[in-house]
Amino acid sequence: MKKEIDDKIYVHRIALRDLSQKQEEIFETLAKELCLNREGEQWMFDYIYNSEEEEKHIPFDEYLSFYKVNYSDLIEK
């Protein structure tokens, strides 16, 4: 493989890893600010990364209600 191609891949690989780390930091900050327990973090993760609700912008508590989960049960006590 040509060195220039390998160099481009390396630069982008590092940038993508940095973005992934930043993404994790942002998520952790949000979970901490919301005082979510472990289960709450899992629901928030699913809501953010796995749901297609962003098109309709369904609020998080409404999203949880579809699964019969109460937001208040997901907060650290």
Secondary structure as UniProt FT lines:
FT   HELIX           3..33
FT   TURN            34..35
FT   HELIX           38..45
FT   HELIX           46..50
FT   HELIX           53..55
FT   TURN            56..57
FT   HELIX           60..66
FT   TURN            67..68
FT   HELIX           71..74
//
